[in-house]
Amino acid sequence: MSFDSIGDDQFRLAVESAPAAMIVSDAGGVIVFVNAETERMFGYGSGELIGKSIDILAPAHMRAAHASLRHSFLSAPSKRPMGVGRDLKAARRDGSEFPVEIGLTPIDTESGLVVLATVLDITARRAAESALSQRAAELERANERLAQFAYVASHDLQEPLRKIAAFSDILEHAIAASNETDMSYANRVMRSSALRARELIDDLLTYSRAINDVQNLQRLDLREEIERALDDLSESIAEARATVTVEAPHAAFEADRSQFVRLTQSIVSNALKYRKEDEPPHVRIYTRSQEPGLIVLGFSDNGIGFESKYEHIVFEPFKRLHPRGRYPGTGIGLAICKSIAERHGWKLSVASQPGVGSTFYVTIPLSE
């Protein structure tokens, strides 16, 4: 550290103890002084930067552009922030890059013009901004789902409630007329409608929890969690005379255990429900690599399938592609899966073909 024009001991002490990197370079871009924070921030040892071009602190692919910007600044030097509105990055000694904010101050000295660059590492701030942005996006998606959920829920709940109201009048008239046939019929319809309303409310509560409950993220083993989910479905699998094969590896990932189990069970249950009448269901659970750090979990079945134009609709709450009398349920299971995937930052998609079957894909980041 040999910037001779900084001679005042107190000033030098202040510069050395500053929390920002402070770098002085001459008109040719040669570094003549750095403080201790510069060495720590960029990973250089004492004295390694003095006499070197300041361009070495820029990412390798930006050095030519940085030299051009430096010459432009020197043509009309003034105190200013560098790269306003741009995503600035600097490079450490090992080549790794990190986001920075830079302020430039020209200083006239006895030996000529020098430039003081003040550099702040804003990695933590960018991480916080990213987390805040992700949270805002998650809240926006949750609000959209809740708005959709409220509309569809109120619409679907109207049907059984209208029936209960209408058939209560029929029941009242039947009682007054001592008509046992109408009494029995009205009672059956009202009971069926009440059970339907209760089923809808139960699923509404389940969907609401999937959207709003606090997640308990843990480091889990992929194959173990799939097998855990299938154990709870063993009775349903046996009843459907289904075969489920698991070809997933023991891979570490981070998830809320109960939500991952629900996602797995919902997709497998969907395959058991929408099976062909003349063919036992077969579900294959497997994985394939997509890119470093990601794994795609596939659930493939030989069920009835559906047309590709419905590949997004199936994930909407209470959307059904088939008559309720033929296939029971409210149509909430895949919507819950979509909500669980989105809250974890996973991607959930499906490819299907009528008469051939469906494959659901869940793209999951792996833990290191």
C-alpha positions as CSV (number, residue, x, y, z in Angstrom):
1,M,0.0,0.0,0.0
2,S,2.0,2.9,-1.3
3,F,0.0,5.9,-2.2
4,D,2.5,8.6,-1.1
5,S,0.1,11.5,-1.3
6,I,-1.9,10.0,1.5
7,G,0.3,11.2,4.3
8,D,-1.9,12.1,7.2
9,D,-1.9,9.2,9.7
10,Q,-5.5,9.8,10.9
11,F,-6.8,9.9,7.3
12,R,-4.8,6.8,6.4
13,L,-6.2,5.0,9.5
14,A,-9.8,6.0,8.5
15,V,-9.3,4.7,4.9
16,E,-7.7,1.4,6.2
17,S,-10.6,0.7,8.6
18,A,-13.3,1.7,6.1
19,P,-16.0,-1.1,5.6
20,A,-15.9,-0.4,1.8
21,A,-13.1,-1.3,-0.6
22,M,-11.2,1.9,-1.5
23,I,-8.9,1.8,-4.6
24,V,-6.8,4.6,-6.0
25,S,-5.6,4.4,-9.6
26,D,-3.7,6.9,-11.8
27,A,-4.7,8.3,-15.1
28,G,-3.4,5.2,-16.9
29,G,-5.6,2.9,-14.8
30,V,-2.7,1.6,-12.7
31,I,-3.5,0.8,-9.1
32,V,-1.4,2.9,-6.7
33,F,-3.3,2.3,-3.4
34,V,-5.8,-0.2,-1.9
35,N,-7.0,-0.5,1.6
36,A,-7.4,-3.7,3.7
37,E,-11.0,-4.2,2.8
38,T,-10.0,-4.3,-0.9
39,E,-7.7,-7.2,-0.2
40,R,-10.3,-9.0,1.8
41,M,-13.1,-8.4,-0.7
42,F,-11.2,-9.4,-3.8
43,G,-9.1,-12.1,-2.2
44,Y,-5.7,-10.7,-3.0
45,G,-2.7,-10.7,-0.7
46,S,-0.8,-7.7,0.6
47,G,0.8,-5.8,-2.3
48,E,-0.5,-8.0,-5.1
49,L,-2.6,-5.2,-6.6
50,I,-0.2,-2.3,-6.5
51,G,1.1,-1.6,-10.0
52,K,-1.5,-3.7,-11.7
53,S,-4.2,-2.4,-14.0
54,I,-7.5,-1.8,-12.3
55,D,-9.2,-3.7,-15.1
56,I,-8.2,-7.0,-13.4
57,L,-10.9,-6.4,-10.8
58,A,-13.6,-6.6,-13.6
59,P,-14.9,-9.9,-14.8
60,A,-12.7,-11.3,-17.6
61,H,-15.4,-10.9,-20.3
62,M,-16.0,-7.3,-19.3
63,R,-12.4,-6.0,-19.2
64,A,-12.2,-4.6,-22.7
65,A,-15.5,-2.7,-22.1
66,H,-14.3,-1.6,-18.6
67,A,-11.1,-0.1,-20.2
68,S,-13.3,1.8,-22.7
69,L,-15.5,3.1,-19.9
70,R,-12.5,4.2,-17.9
71,H,-11.1,6.2,-20.8
72,S,-14.5,7.8,-21.2
73,F,-14.6,8.8,-17.6
74,L,-11.2,10.4,-17.7
75,S,-12.2,12.5,-20.7
76,A,-14.6,14.4,-18.4
77,P,-13.9,13.4,-14.8
78,S,-16.4,14.1,-12.1
79,K,-17.7,12.6,-8.9
80,R,-20.4,10.1,-9.9
81,P,-21.7,6.6,-9.3
82,M,-20.5,4.1,-11.9
83,G,-22.9,2.2,-14.1
84,V,-26.2,3.7,-12.9
85,G,-29.1,1.4,-13.8
86,R,-26.7,-1.5,-14.7
87,D,-26.1,-4.7,-13.0
88,L,-22.4,-4.2,-12.1
89,K,-20.2,-7.1,-11.1
90,A,-16.6,-7.4,-9.9
91,A,-14.2,-10.4,-10.0
92,R,-12.3,-11.9,-7.2
93,R,-8.8,-13.3,-7.5
94,D,-10.3,-16.8,-8.1
95,G,-12.5,-15.5,-10.9
96,S,-15.7,-15.7,-9.1
97,E,-18.1,-12.7,-9.7
98,F,-20.2,-10.7,-7.2
99,P,-22.5,-7.7,-7.5
100,V,-21.1,-4.3,-6.5
101,E,-21.9,-0.6,-6.3
102,I,-19.1,1.7,-7.2
103,G,-18.6,5.4,-6.6
104,L,-15.9,7.3,-8.5
105,T,-14.1,10.5,-7.3
106,P,-11.4,12.3,-9.3
107,I,-8.7,13.8,-7.2
108,D,-6.0,16.3,-8.3
109,T,-2.6,15.6,-6.7
110,E,0.9,17.0,-7.1
111,S,1.7,14.1,-9.3
112,G,-1.4,14.3,-11.5
113,L,-5.0,13.2,-11.6
114,V,-5.9,10.0,-9.7
115,V,-9.3,8.3,-9.3
116,L,-10.7,7.0,-6.0
117,A,-13.1,4.1,-6.5
118,T,-15.2,3.1,-3.5
119,V,-16.6,-0.4,-3.9
120,L,-19.4,-2.0,-1.9
121,D,-20.2,-5.7,-2.1
122,I,-24.0,-5.9,-2.3
123,T,-24.3,-9.7,-2.4
124,A,-26.3,-9.8,0.8
125,R,-28.6,-7.0,-0.3
126,R,-29.3,-8.7,-3.7
127,A,-30.0,-11.9,-1.9
128,A,-32.5,-10.1,0.4
129,E,-34.1,-8.3,-2.6
130,S,-34.4,-11.7,-4.4
131,A,-36.0,-13.3,-1.4
132,L,-38.4,-10.4,-1.0
133,S,-39.2,-10.5,-4.7
134,Q,-39.9,-14.3,-4.5
135,R,-42.0,-13.8,-1.5
136,A,-44.0,-11.1,-3.2
137,A,-44.5,-13.3,-6.3
138,E,-45.6,-16.2,-4.0
139,L,-48.1,-13.9,-2.3
140,E,-49.4,-12.7,-5.6
141,R,-49.9,-16.3,-6.8
142,A,-51.5,-17.2,-3.5
143,N,-53.9,-14.2,-3.9
144,E,-54.8,-15.3,-7.4
145,R,-55.4,-18.8,-6.3
146,L,-57.5,-17.6,-3.4
147,A,-59.6,-15.4,-5.6
148,Q,-60.2,-18.2,-8.1
149,F,-60.8,-20.6,-5.2
150,A,-63.4,-18.3,-3.7
151,Y,-65.3,-17.9,-7.0
152,V,-65.3,-21.6,-7.8
153,A,-66.0,-22.6,-4.3
154,S,-69.0,-20.4,-4.0
155,H,-70.3,-21.6,-7.3
156,D,-69.8,-25.3,-6.6
157,L,-71.3,-25.0,-3.1
158,Q,-74.5,-23.4,-4.5
159,E,-75.5,-26.6,-6.2
160,P,-76.0,-28.8,-3.2
161,L,-77.3,-26.0,-1.1
162,R,-80.0,-25.2,-3.7
163,K,-81.0,-28.8,-3.7
164,I,-81.3,-29.0,0.0
165,A,-83.5,-25.8,0.0
166,A,-85.7,-27.1,-2.8
167,F,-86.1,-30.6,-1.5
168,S,-86.8,-29.3,2.0
169,D,-90.0,-27.8,0.6
170,I,-90.8,-31.1,-1.2
171,L,-90.3,-32.9,2.1
172,E,-92.5,-30.5,4.0
173,H,-95.4,-31.0,1.5
174,A,-94.8,-34.8,1.5
175,I,-95.1,-34.8,5.3
176,A,-98.3,-32.7,5.2
177,A,-99.7,-35.2,2.6
178,S,-98.4,-38.3,4.4
179,N,-96.7,-39.2,1.1
180,E,-94.0,-41.7,2.2
181,T,-92.6,-42.1,-1.3
182,D,-91.9,-38.4,-1.7
183,M,-90.6,-38.2,1.8
184,S,-88.1,-41.0,1.2
185,Y,-87.0,-39.5,-2.1
186,A,-86.6,-36.0,-0.7
187,N,-84.7,-37.3,2.2
188,R,-82.3,-39.2,-0.1
189,V,-81.6,-36.2,-2.2
190,M,-81.1,-33.9,0.8
191,R,-78.7,-36.4,2.4
192,S,-76.7,-36.8,-0.8
193,S,-76.5,-33.0,-1.2
194,A,-75.4,-32.5,2.4
195,L,-72.7,-35.1,2.0
196,R,-71.6,-33.4,-1.3
197,A,-71.4,-30.0,0.5
198,R,-69.4,-31.5,3.3
199,E,-67.0,-33.1,0.8
200,L,-66.5,-29.8,-0.9
201,I,-65.9,-28.0,2.4
202,D,-63.4,-30.6,3.5
203,D,-61.5,-30.2,0.2
204,L,-61.7,-26.4,0.5
205,L,-60.1,-26.5,3.9
206,T,-57.4,-28.9,2.5
207,Y,-56.7,-26.6,-0.4
208,S,-56.6,-23.5,1.9
209,R,-54.0,-25.3,4.1
210,A,-51.9,-26.2,1.1
211,I,-51.8,-22.5,0.2
212,N,-51.4,-20.9,3.6
213,D,-49.9,-23.3,6.1
214,V,-46.3,-22.6,7.3
215,Q,-43.9,-24.9,5.6
216,N,-41.5,-27.1,7.7
217,L,-38.7,-27.5,5.2
218,Q,-36.4,-30.5,5.9
219,R,-33.6,-32.3,4.1
220,L,-35.2,-35.5,2.8
221,D,-34.3,-38.6,0.9
222,L,-36.3,-38.8,-2.4
223,R,-36.8,-42.6,-2.6
224,E,-37.6,-42.9,1.1
225,E,-40.3,-40.3,1.0
226,I,-41.9,-41.8,-2.1
227,E,-42.0,-45.2,-0.4
228,R,-43.4,-43.6,2.7
229,A,-46.2,-42.0,0.7
230,L,-47.0,-45.3,-1.1
231,D,-47.2,-47.2,2.2
232,D,-50.2,-45.1,3.2
233,L,-51.8,-46.0,-0.2
234,S,-51.2,-49.7,0.0
235,E,-54.9,-50.6,0.6
236,S,-56.0,-48.4,-2.4
237,I,-53.3,-49.9,-4.6
238,A,-54.3,-53.5,-3.7
239,E,-58.0,-52.7,-4.1
240,A,-57.4,-51.4,-7.7
241,R,-55.1,-54.4,-8.4
242,A,-52.5,-51.9,-9.4
243,T,-48.8,-52.2,-9.9
244,V,-46.6,-49.4,-8.7
245,T,-42.8,-49.5,-9.5
246,V,-40.4,-47.1,-8.0
247,E,-37.1,-46.4,-9.9
248,A,-36.1,-43.2,-8.0
249,P,-32.7,-42.9,-6.4
250,H,-31.7,-42.0,-2.9
251,A,-31.2,-38.3,-3.6
252,A,-31.3,-35.5,-1.1
253,F,-33.7,-32.6,-1.5
254,E,-35.4,-30.0,0.7
255,A,-39.2,-30.1,1.2
256,D,-42.0,-30.0,3.7
257,R,-42.5,-33.8,4.3
258,S,-46.3,-33.8,4.7
259,Q,-46.7,-31.7,1.6
260,F,-44.4,-33.9,-0.5
261,V,-46.3,-37.0,0.7
262,R,-49.6,-35.4,-0.2
263,L,-48.3,-34.5,-3.7
264,T,-47.1,-38.0,-4.3
265,Q,-50.3,-39.6,-3.0
266,S,-52.6,-37.3,-5.0
267,I,-50.8,-38.0,-8.3
268,V,-50.8,-41.8,-7.7
269,S,-54.4,-41.7,-6.5
270,N,-55.3,-39.8,-9.7
271,A,-53.8,-42.6,-11.7
272,L,-55.8,-45.3,-9.7
273,K,-59.0,-43.4,-10.2
274,Y,-58.8,-42.7,-13.9
275,R,-57.8,-46.2,-14.9
276,K,-59.1,-48.3,-17.8
277,E,-62.0,-50.7,-17.1
278,D,-60.3,-53.6,-18.9
279,E,-56.7,-53.1,-17.8
280,P,-55.2,-53.1,-14.3
281,P,-53.4,-49.8,-13.6
282,H,-49.7,-49.6,-13.7
283,V,-47.8,-46.6,-12.3
284,R,-44.1,-46.1,-12.8
285,I,-42.3,-43.5,-10.7
286,Y,-38.9,-42.7,-12.0
287,T,-36.4,-39.8,-12.4
288,R,-34.3,-38.3,-15.1
289,S,-31.6,-35.6,-14.9
290,Q,-32.3,-32.2,-16.5
291,E,-29.4,-30.0,-15.6
292,P,-26.9,-29.8,-12.8
293,G,-28.6,-29.5,-9.4
294,L,-32.1,-30.5,-10.8
295,I,-33.9,-33.8,-11.0
296,V,-37.2,-34.5,-12.8
297,L,-39.5,-36.9,-11.0
298,G,-41.9,-38.6,-13.3
299,F,-45.2,-40.4,-12.5
300,S,-46.3,-42.4,-15.6
301,D,-49.6,-44.3,-15.8
302,N,-51.5,-46.4,-18.4
303,G,-54.9,-44.8,-17.6
304,I,-57.6,-43.2,-19.8
305,G,-55.6,-40.0,-20.3
306,F,-57.0,-36.8,-21.8
307,E,-56.4,-34.4,-24.7
308,S,-53.4,-32.1,-24.5
309,K,-55.6,-29.0,-24.6
310,Y,-56.5,-29.8,-21.0
311,E,-53.0,-29.9,-19.7
312,H,-53.3,-26.7,-17.8
313,I,-57.0,-26.9,-16.9
314,V,-56.5,-30.1,-14.8
315,F,-54.5,-28.1,-12.2
316,E,-57.4,-25.6,-11.6
317,P,-59.4,-26.2,-8.5
318,F,-62.8,-28.1,-9.0
319,K,-62.2,-28.5,-12.7
320,R,-63.3,-31.9,-13.9
321,L,-62.9,-33.5,-17.3
322,H,-65.3,-36.4,-16.6
323,P,-68.8,-36.8,-15.1
324,R,-68.9,-36.9,-11.3
325,G,-71.1,-40.0,-11.3
326,R,-68.5,-42.0,-13.1
327,Y,-65.4,-40.7,-11.2
328,P,-65.9,-39.6,-7.6
329,G,-64.3,-36.6,-6.0
330,T,-64.4,-32.8,-6.2
331,G,-61.4,-32.2,-8.6
332,I,-59.2,-30.5,-6.0
333,G,-56.3,-33.1,-5.8
334,L,-54.2,-31.8,-8.7
335,A,-54.9,-28.2,-7.7
336,I,-53.4,-29.0,-4.3
337,C,-50.4,-30.6,-6.1
338,K,-49.9,-27.4,-8.1
339,S,-50.0,-25.2,-5.0
340,I,-47.5,-27.4,-3.2
341,A,-45.1,-27.4,-6.1
342,E,-45.3,-23.6,-6.5
343,R,-44.7,-23.0,-2.8
344,H,-41.6,-25.1,-3.0
345,G,-40.4,-23.4,-6.2
346,W,-40.8,-26.6,-8.2
347,K,-42.2,-27.0,-11.7
348,L,-45.3,-29.3,-12.1
349,S,-46.5,-30.3,-15.6
350,V,-48.3,-33.1,-17.4
351,A,-48.3,-34.8,-20.8
352,S,-51.2,-37.0,-21.6
353,Q,-52.9,-38.8,-24.5
354,P,-56.4,-40.2,-24.6
355,G,-56.4,-44.0,-24.3
356,V,-52.6,-44.1,-23.6
357,G,-52.1,-42.5,-20.2
358,S,-50.6,-39.6,-18.5
359,T,-47.2,-38.6,-17.1
360,F,-46.8,-35.9,-14.5
361,Y,-43.4,-34.3,-14.1
362,V,-42.1,-32.5,-11.0
363,T,-38.8,-30.7,-11.4
364,I,-37.0,-30.5,-8.0
365,P,-33.7,-28.8,-7.0
366,L,-31.4,-31.3,-5.3
367,S,-29.6,-30.5,-2.0
368,E,-25.8,-30.3,-2.1
